Amino acid sequence: MFQPLYVAATGLNAFQDDILSLTNNLANAQTTGFKKSRSEMESLFYIPKSFKDELAGALQSLDEVPAVSPEFGTGVRVAATPKDFSQGSLQSSSNPLDLAIQGSGFFKVKMPDGTLAYTRAGNFHGDNEGNLVDANGHILSDGIVFPTGVSNVVIQQDGTVLVTVGSDLTYTSIGQITLAKFGNPSGLKSLGQNLFAETEASGSAIEGNAADENFGTINQYNLEASNVDVISEMMRMVVIQRVFDTLTKAVNSYEGMLTSLSQMKS
């Protein structure tokens, strides 16, 4: 009897999750390397309303019984919230350690437990020991260490890091930044802090040099902006608000029907 209320409740819950994902996108519209997420919904199982046996006694033959029984859905749910790894725009910077990937690759950093995490955010800096680290202090897995007294840093599109020390004008290579790519990046697990971990869904990381096929190039003095389109997200928010209003009206209408039915019985 209360099935319509349950269906409406699943819709309200699903769109509550959708608005949460959308709000997170908007909150990170200015976050370097952020990748927006989207909610993918699916219908819940359907319940057939079988009335063939009831009609059989009233009809002359079973041939007159409708061939297809009506089915009624039980609502909706959020099936997944995959990340959209489309390219964000590149924004110029004055910091030589700001790097942006033009392509599908990921930077690799070491986590405290020794595992690797992957990121598109290239706002790096040097720590007290000269290690190249990300904004949260995670060391780049390629082991780039700047010598004392570095005066200039050049990072080529293939990831080669060249430096000059003191007044010396000769550039010396101190290593190369490599990248990782995945067969299904949408399957990566979000760790927060713009970091991702590989999963069975993403497949194992494939490592290679920047500028190799499908890895992308590394652009110095650039940062990749968030790929959130604020206008599109705001339009989506309006649509969700209207759906919320419609579902709420449906609940109120059904509640009124139940009230009227109760009064008729009494």
C-alpha positions in Angstrom: 0.0 0.0 0.0 2.9 2.3 0.7 4.9 1.4 -2.4 4.6 4.9 -4.0 6.1 6.4 -0.9 9.0 4.0 -1.1 9.6 4.7 -4.8 9.6 8.5 -4.1 12.0 8.0 -1.1 14.5 6.2 -3.4 14.3 9.1 -5.8 14.9 11.6 -3.0 17.9 9.6 -1.7 19.4 9.1 -5.2 19.2 12.8 -6.0 20.5 13.7 -2.6 23.6 11.7 -3.5 23.7 13.4 -6.9 23.6 16.9 -5.3 26.4 15.9 -3.0 28.6 14.9 -6.0 27.7 18.1 -7.8 28.4 20.3 -4.8 31.8 18.6 -4.4 32.5 19.4 -8.0 31.6 23.1 -7.5 33.7 23.3 -4.3 36.8 22.1 -6.2 36.3 24.3 -9.3 39.6 26.0 -8.5 41.5 23.0 -7.3 44.6 22.2 -9.4 44.2 18.9 -11.3 40.8 18.1 -9.9 38.6 15.8 -11.9 34.8 16.1 -11.7 32.6 13.1 -10.9 29.1 12.3 -12.2 26.3 10.2 -10.8 25.2 7.2 -12.8 21.8 6.0 -11.8 19.9 2.7 -12.5 16.4 1.5 -11.9 15.7 -0.9 -9.1 14.1 -4.3 -9.8 10.6 -4.5 -11.3 7.7 -6.3 -9.7 5.3 -7.9 -12.2 1.6 -7.5 -11.2 0.3 -10.9 -12.2 -3.4 -10.9 -12.9 -3.6 -13.7 -15.4 -5.2 -16.2 -12.9 -7.7 -13.6 -11.8 -8.8 -12.9 -15.4 -8.9 -16.5 -16.4 -12.1 -17.2 -14.5 -13.9 -14.2 -16.1 -12.7 -14.7 -19.7 -13.9 -17.3 -22.1 -10.3 -18.4 -23.0 -6.8 -17.7 -22.0 -6.2 -16.2 -25.5 -8.1 -13.1 -24.3 -5.6 -12.6 -21.4 -3.0 -9.9 -22.2 0.2 -11.5 -23.3 2.3 -9.1 -21.3 1.7 -8.5 -17.6 2.3 -4.9 -16.4 5.4 -4.3 -14.3 5.9 -1.6 -11.7 9.4 -0.3 -10.8 10.5 0.0 -7.2 12.6 3.2 -7.7 16.1 4.3 -8.5 19.5 4.3 -7.0 23.0 5.7 -7.7 25.0 2.8 -9.2 28.4 4.6 -9.5 30.1 8.0 -9.3 33.0 7.7 -11.8 35.5 10.4 -12.3 35.7 12.3 -15.6 39.4 12.4 -16.6 39.0 14.7 -19.5 41.8 17.3 -19.9 41.6 20.5 -17.9 42.9 23.7 -19.3 46.5 24.7 -18.8 47.2 27.8 -16.7 50.6 29.5 -16.9 52.7 29.9 -13.7 55.9 31.6 -12.6 57.1 28.6 -10.6 59.6 26.3 -12.4 58.4 23.3 -10.4 54.7 23.7 -11.5 54.1 21.0 -14.1 51.1 20.1 -16.2 50.5 16.9 -18.2 49.0 17.5 -21.7 47.6 14.0 -22.2 46.4 11.0 -20.3 49.3 10.2 -18.0 49.6 10.6 -14.2 52.4 11.6 -11.9 53.5 8.9 -9.4 54.1 9.7 -5.7 55.1 7.5 -2.8 52.6 7.1 0.1 53.7 6.8 3.7 53.0 3.0 3.6 55.3 2.6 0.6 52.6 2.2 -2.0 52.2 4.3 -5.1 49.5 6.9 -5.7 48.8 8.7 -8.9 47.9 12.4 -9.4 47.3 14.9 -12.1 48.1 17.8 -9.8 51.6 19.1 -10.7 52.1 21.8 -8.1 55.4 20.4 -6.8 58.1 21.9 -4.7 61.4 20.9 -3.1 61.4 19.8 0.6 64.2 20.4 3.1 66.2 17.5 1.8 65.9 18.5 -1.9 63.3 15.9 -2.8 60.7 16.9 -5.4 57.4 16.5 -3.6 53.7 17.3 -4.2 51.6 19.8 -2.3 51.1 17.4 0.6 54.7 16.4 0.9 54.6 13.1 -0.9 57.8 12.3 -2.7 57.8 11.8 -6.4 58.6 8.2 -7.0 61.2 8.9 -9.6 63.6 10.1 -6.9 64.3 13.6 -8.2 66.7 15.2 -5.7 68.0 18.8 -6.2 71.6 19.4 -5.2 72.5 22.2 -2.9 72.8 25.6 -4.6 70.5 25.0 -7.6 70.1 28.3 -9.5 68.0 27.2 -12.5 65.7 24.3 -13.3 64.6 23.2 -16.7 62.1 20.3 -17.1 61.7 19.1 -20.7 58.5 17.7 -22.2 59.9 14.2 -21.9 60.4 14.7 -18.1 64.1 15.1 -18.2 65.2 17.4 -15.3 68.2 19.7 -15.9 69.7 22.1 -13.4 72.5 24.5 -13.0 74.3 25.0 -9.7 75.7 28.3 -8.4 77.2 30.4 -11.1 77.8 27.4 -13.4 76.0 27.9 -16.7 76.2 24.2 -17.8 73.0 22.3 -17.3 73.3 18.8 -15.7 70.6 16.1 -15.8 69.6 14.9 -12.4 66.9 12.4 -13.5 63.7 12.0 -15.5 60.1 12.2 -14.4 58.1 9.2 -15.7 54.4 8.9 -16.0 51.8 6.2 -15.6 48.6 5.5 -17.5 45.7 3.1 -17.1 43.4 1.2 -19.4 40.4 2.4 -17.5 41.2 5.5 -15.4 37.5 5.9 -14.4 38.1 2.7 -12.3 40.7 4.4 -10.1 40.0 4.8 -6.4 39.9 8.3 -5.0 42.2 8.8 -1.9 41.6 12.5 -1.4 44.3 15.2 -1.8 44.0 14.8 -5.6 45.5 11.3 -5.3 44.2 8.0 -6.8 45.1 4.3 -6.3 44.8 1.6 -8.9 42.1 -1.1 -8.6 41.1 -4.2 -10.5 38.6 -2.0 -12.4 41.3 0.5 -13.5 43.9 -2.2 -14.4 47.5 -2.1 -13.4 49.5 1.0 -14.0 51.5 1.1 -17.2 54.7 3.2 -16.7 56.6 5.0 -19.4 58.3 8.3 -20.4 56.4 11.5 -21.1 56.1 12.1 -24.8 55.7 8.4 -25.5 52.5 7.2 -27.1 49.4 8.1 -25.1 51.3 9.2 -22.0 51.2 12.9 -22.8 53.9 15.6 -22.4 55.0 17.5 -19.3 54.7 21.3 -19.6 56.9 23.3 -17.2 55.5 26.7 -15.8 52.0 25.4 -16.2 49.3 23.8 -14.0 46.3 21.9 -15.1 43.1 23.5 -14.0 40.0 21.6 -12.7 37.8 20.3 -15.5 34.6 21.4 -13.7 32.4 23.6 -15.9 30.7 25.8 -13.3 27.8 26.9 -15.6 26.9 23.3 -16.5 27.1 22.2 -12.9 24.8 25.1 -11.9 22.3 24.1 -14.6 22.4 20.6 -13.3 21.7 21.8 -9.8 18.5 23.6 -11.1 17.3 20.4 -12.7 17.9 18.4 -9.5 16.0 21.0 -7.5 13.0 20.7 -9.8 13.0 16.9 -9.5 13.1 17.2 -5.7 10.1 19.5 -5.9 8.2 17.1 -8.1 8.9 14.1 -5.9 7.9 16.1 -2.8 4.6 17.0 -4.4 4.1 13.3 -5.3 4.6 12.3 -1.7 2.2 15.0 -0.5 -0.4 14.0 -3.0 -0.2 10.3 -2.0 -0.4 11.3 1.7 -3.6 13.3 0.9 -5.0 10.2 -0.9 -4.3 8.0 2.2 -5.9 10.6 4.4 -9.0 10.8 2.3 -9.2 7.0 2.2 -8.9 6.8 6.0 -11.7 9.3 6.4 -14.0 7.4 4.0 -13.5 4.2 5.9 -14.3 5.9 9.2 
